[in-house]
Amino acid sequence: MLVVNFNVNTSIASSLAPAELVEHARQHSRFASQLFDADPSRAFEPWHEPISARDLVLDRDFRDESELRARLRQLRRRVLLRLLVRDLGGLADLPEVITTMTELAEASIRHAQDWLIRSFLTSYGAPVGARSGTPQQLHVIAMGKLGGGELN
């Protein structure tokens, strides 16, 4: 039987030191415990700072698609862990959680799109319109909530 404890005392948790925030997250999340066990250096994130746009940036030097995928998974784990610790610690309100999830999704799509564009340019050259002869861009059409700032 799964028992979920929604009674996290955020007024106490938000005053915790970084090491206490990590321990608090470990106690309330198996996912967090697994990530901290796999890489103890993750415990030294700036937990008291919200995730910013610069935290979602990856360098563009991917050897191939498998490296891109691995780096996107690392980015996802890093952002989710930091957001989880902030949320459980009472440092992130609901708008921050929702906005961060949306920004992570958008950044991941942008990184994949940028890589695909560079890969296609190398393999096939710049795409041009058959009739217009003008340069064309690769567009991503997302269905559902993406872009609405409401991912949950």
C-alpha positions in Angstrom: 0.0 0.0 0.0 1.4 3.4 -1.0 1.2 6.1 1.6 1.9 9.7 0.6 2.6 12.3 3.2 1.4 15.7 2.1 2.0 17.3 5.4 5.5 18.8 4.8 6.0 21.7 7.2 7.3 24.2 4.8 7.8 27.0 7.3 10.4 24.9 9.1 11.9 23.4 5.9 12.5 26.8 4.3 14.8 27.7 7.1 17.0 24.7 6.7 20.7 24.8 5.8 21.7 23.3 2.5 22.7 20.0 4.0 19.4 19.8 5.9 17.5 20.6 2.7 19.2 17.7 1.0 18.4 15.3 3.9 14.8 16.6 4.0 14.5 15.8 0.2 16.1 12.3 0.7 13.5 11.5 3.4 10.6 12.5 1.2 11.7 11.4 -2.2 13.0 8.1 -3.4 14.0 9.8 -6.7 16.1 12.4 -4.8 17.8 9.7 -2.7 18.7 7.7 -5.8 20.2 10.7 -7.5 22.2 11.8 -4.4 23.4 8.2 -3.9 24.5 8.0 -7.6 26.4 11.3 -7.4 27.0 12.8 -4.0 28.4 15.9 -5.6 24.8 16.8 -6.4 24.4 17.9 -2.8 26.3 21.1 -3.5 23.8 22.9 -5.7 22.7 26.4 -4.8 19.4 25.2 -3.3 18.3 28.7 -2.1 18.5 30.1 -5.7 15.6 29.6 -8.2 16.6 27.9 -11.4 17.5 30.5 -14.0 17.7 30.5 -17.8 21.5 30.0 -17.5 20.9 26.8 -15.6 19.1 25.4 -18.7 22.0 26.1 -21.2 24.0 23.3 -22.7 27.1 23.9 -24.8 26.6 23.1 -28.4 29.5 20.6 -28.9 27.7 17.3 -29.1 29.6 14.6 -31.0 26.4 12.9 -32.0 22.7 12.3 -31.2 23.4 9.9 -28.4 25.6 12.5 -26.6 22.8 15.1 -27.0 20.3 12.6 -25.5 22.7 11.9 -22.6 23.2 15.6 -21.9 19.5 16.3 -22.1 18.9 13.5 -19.5 21.6 15.0 -17.3 20.0 18.4 -17.6 16.5 17.0 -16.7 17.8 15.2 -13.7 19.7 18.3 -12.4 16.8 20.6 -12.9 14.2 18.2 -11.4 16.4 17.5 -8.4 17.0 21.1 -7.7 13.3 21.9 -8.1 12.3 19.0 -6.0 14.6 20.1 -3.1 13.3 23.6 -3.4 9.7 22.5 -3.5 9.9 20.1 -0.6 12.0 22.7 1.3 9.3 25.3 1.0 11.6 27.5 -1.2 9.6 27.2 -4.4 6.0 28.2 -4.8 3.6 26.6 -7.3 4.2 29.3 -10.0 8.0 28.6 -9.8 7.5 24.9 -10.1 5.1 25.2 -13.1 7.3 27.8 -14.8 10.4 25.8 -14.3 8.9 22.7 -15.8 7.7 24.6 -18.8 11.1 26.3 -19.3 12.9 22.9 -19.0 10.6 21.4 -21.7 11.1 24.4 -24.0 14.9 24.4 -23.4 15.1 20.7 -24.2 13.2 21.1 -27.4 15.4 24.1 -28.4 18.6 22.1 -27.7 17.3 19.2 -29.8 16.2 21.6 -32.6 19.5 23.4 -32.7 21.4 20.1 -32.9 19.1 18.9 -35.7 19.5 22.1 -37.7 23.3 21.9 -37.4 23.3 18.2 -38.3 21.0 18.8 -41.3 23.1 21.7 -42.5 26.2 19.6 -42.4 24.6 16.6 -44.2 22.3 18.3 -46.7 23.1 22.0 -46.8 20.7 24.9 -46.1 17.1 24.1 -47.0 15.5 26.5 -49.5 11.9 26.8 -50.6 11.2 24.9 -53.9 9.2 27.8 -55.3 10.6 30.8 -53.5 14.2 29.9 -53.3 14.4 31.5 -49.9 16.1 29.9 -46.9 13.7 27.8 -44.7 13.7 27.1 -41.0 12.9 24.0 -39.0 9.9 24.6 -36.9 8.6 22.6 -33.9 4.8 22.4 -33.4 3.9 21.4 -29.9 0.5 20.1 -29.0 -1.1 20.5 -25.6 0.2 22.7 -22.8 3.7 23.5 -24.1 4.2 27.2 -24.3 1.2 28.0 -22.1 3.4 28.1 -18.9 1.2 25.5 -17.3 3.1 22.2 -17.4 2.6 20.1 -14.4 
